[in-house]
Amino acid sequence: MTSTRVTSARFGALWLVAVALIAGVGLMVLGHVRPGGFVVAGTLVAAAALRLTLPRGPAGGLVVRSRLADVAFLLGMGLGLFVIVSALDLRSRL
């Protein structure tokens, strides 16, 4: 009987991406919506760059579909979020 032990190496670069995403969401929770949004958007773009440059092993959990599909999805989400966060009107309406 073999055990299916999950190791940190299996997730590879996903750990870096997860920490940065948590930091961005944490900023938003603390009331810094625009900077937090930019951190999340930048993290998605950086994840696309990591997926594009790293081989399958070190990319780990970033590998979901083909390289082109993963990069296109992450880049599209990052750039889309950047545009949305840039356009936010956060002024009080009172």
C-alpha atoms as a printed R data frame, in Angstrom:
   type eleno elety resid chain resno       x      y       z
1  ATOM     1    CA   MET     A     1   0.000  0.000   0.000
2  ATOM     2    CA   THR     A     2   1.426  3.383  -0.979
3  ATOM     3    CA   SER     A     3   0.595  6.593   0.802
4  ATOM     4    CA   THR     A     4  -0.398  9.664  -1.153
5  ATOM     5    CA   ARG     A     5   1.403 12.312   0.832
6  ATOM     6    CA   VAL     A     6   0.986 15.895  -0.323
7  ATOM     7    CA   THR     A     7   4.247 17.791  -0.185
8  ATOM     8    CA   SER     A     8   4.924 21.486  -0.550
9  ATOM     9    CA   ALA     A     9   6.970 20.779  -3.680
10 ATOM    10    CA   ARG     A    10   3.815 19.608  -5.425
11 ATOM    11    CA   PHE     A    11   2.324 23.086  -5.213
12 ATOM    12    CA   GLY     A    12   5.512 24.836  -6.334
13 ATOM    13    CA   ALA     A    13   5.092 28.525  -7.181
14 ATOM    14    CA   LEU     A    14   1.469 28.450  -6.060
15 ATOM    15    CA   TRP     A    15   2.654 29.135  -2.495
16 ATOM    16    CA   LEU     A    16   4.150 32.471  -3.547
17 ATOM    17    CA   VAL     A    17   1.003 33.420  -5.429
18 ATOM    18    CA   ALA     A    18  -1.226 32.417  -2.512
19 ATOM    19    CA   VAL     A    19   0.750 34.525  -0.012
20 ATOM    20    CA   ALA     A    20   0.580 37.588  -2.279
21 ATOM    21    CA   LEU     A    21  -3.162 37.104  -2.888
22 ATOM    22    CA   ILE     A    22  -3.799 36.826   0.844
23 ATOM    23    CA   ALA     A    23  -1.794 40.031   1.409
24 ATOM    24    CA   GLY     A    24  -3.870 41.874  -1.212
25 ATOM    25    CA   VAL     A    25  -7.176 40.676   0.214
26 ATOM    26    CA   GLY     A    26  -5.927 41.567   3.695
27 ATOM    27    CA   LEU     A    27  -5.264 45.123   2.543
28 ATOM    28    CA   MET     A    28  -8.795 45.332   1.170
29 ATOM    29    CA   VAL     A    29 -10.277 44.029   4.419
30 ATOM    30    CA   LEU     A    30  -8.343 46.699   6.310
31 ATOM    31    CA   GLY     A    31  -9.996 49.372   4.170
32 ATOM    32    CA   HIS     A    32  -7.282 49.935   1.573
33 ATOM    33    CA   VAL     A    33  -9.389 48.779  -1.361
34 ATOM    34    CA   ARG     A    34  -7.467 50.319  -4.241
35 ATOM    35    CA   PRO     A    35  -3.941 49.293  -3.090
36 ATOM    36    CA   GLY     A    36  -5.219 45.819  -2.213
37 ATOM    37    CA   GLY     A    37  -6.833 45.497  -5.623
38 ATOM    38    CA   PHE     A    38  -3.601 46.495  -7.302
39 ATOM    39    CA   VAL     A    39  -1.713 43.890  -5.263
40 ATOM    40    CA   VAL     A    40  -4.178 41.180  -6.334
41 ATOM    41    CA   ALA     A    41  -4.061 42.314  -9.984
42 ATOM    42    CA   GLY     A    42  -0.261 42.414  -9.939
43 ATOM    43    CA   THR     A    43  -0.163 38.978  -8.353
44 ATOM    44    CA   LEU     A    44  -2.297 37.534 -11.151
45 ATOM    45    CA   VAL     A    45  -0.037 39.095 -13.792
46 ATOM    46    CA   ALA     A    46   3.036 37.769 -11.948
47 ATOM    47    CA   ALA     A    47   1.412 34.319 -11.780
48 ATOM    48    CA   ALA     A    48   0.944 34.468 -15.557
49 ATOM    49    CA   ALA     A    49   4.641 35.313 -15.960
50 ATOM    50    CA   LEU     A    50   5.624 32.448 -13.648
51 ATOM    51    CA   ARG     A    51   3.415 30.011 -15.551
52 ATOM    52    CA   LEU     A    52   4.917 31.196 -18.836
53 ATOM    53    CA   THR     A    53   8.533 30.831 -17.735
54 ATOM    54    CA   LEU     A    54   8.624 27.906 -15.297
55 ATOM    55    CA   PRO     A    55   8.589 24.271 -16.371
56 ATOM    56    CA   ARG     A    56   5.721 22.039 -15.206
57 ATOM    57    CA   GLY     A    57   7.418 20.785 -12.045
58 ATOM    58    CA   PRO     A    58   8.341 24.079 -10.381
59 ATOM    59    CA   ALA     A    59   5.130 25.743 -11.620
60 ATOM    60    CA   GLY     A    60   3.250 23.177  -9.529
61 ATOM    61    CA   GLY     A    61  -0.310 24.238  -8.738
62 ATOM    62    CA   LEU     A    62  -0.273 26.938 -11.425
63 ATOM    63    CA   VAL     A    63  -0.493 24.186 -14.046
64 ATOM    64    CA   VAL     A    64  -4.172 23.619 -14.758
65 ATOM    65    CA   ARG     A    65  -4.625 23.593 -18.527
66 ATOM    66    CA   SER     A    66  -2.219 24.144 -21.392
67 ATOM    67    CA   ARG     A    67   0.469 26.772 -20.858
68 ATOM    68    CA   LEU     A    68  -1.174 29.172 -23.312
69 ATOM    69    CA   ALA     A    69  -4.621 28.813 -21.720
70 ATOM    70    CA   ASP     A    70  -3.249 29.295 -18.189
71 ATOM    71    CA   VAL     A    71  -1.256 32.390 -19.162
72 ATOM    72    CA   ALA     A    72  -4.157 33.892 -21.127
73 ATOM    73    CA   PHE     A    73  -6.586 33.358 -18.247
74 ATOM    74    CA   LEU     A    74  -4.285 34.723 -15.531
75 ATOM    75    CA   LEU     A    75  -3.205 37.686 -17.645
76 ATOM    76    CA   GLY     A    76  -6.787 38.493 -18.635
77 ATOM    77    CA   MET     A    77  -7.984 38.348 -15.037
78 ATOM    78    CA   GLY     A    78  -5.063 40.467 -13.803
79 ATOM    79    CA   LEU     A    79  -5.433 43.151 -16.458
80 ATOM    80    CA   GLY     A    80  -9.221 43.164 -16.120
81 ATOM    81    CA   LEU     A    81  -8.977 43.615 -12.365
82 ATOM    82    CA   PHE     A    82  -6.408 46.380 -12.855
83 ATOM    83    CA   VAL     A    83  -8.848 48.280 -15.090
84 ATOM    84    CA   ILE     A    84 -11.732 47.769 -12.661
85 ATOM    85    CA   VAL     A    85  -9.715 48.886  -9.625
86 ATOM    86    CA   SER     A    86  -8.407 51.910 -11.534
87 ATOM    87    CA   ALA     A    87 -11.970 52.949 -12.423
88 ATOM    88    CA   LEU     A    88 -13.376 52.591  -8.896
89 ATOM    89    CA   ASP     A    89 -14.947 55.731  -7.492
90 ATOM    90    CA   LEU     A    90 -14.331 55.421  -3.770
91 ATOM    91    CA   ARG     A    91 -15.535 58.903  -2.771
92 ATOM    92    CA   SER     A    92 -18.196 59.129  -0.079
93 ATOM    93    CA   ARG     A    93 -21.668 59.905  -1.424
94 ATOM    94    CA   LEU     A    94 -23.011 61.482   1.764
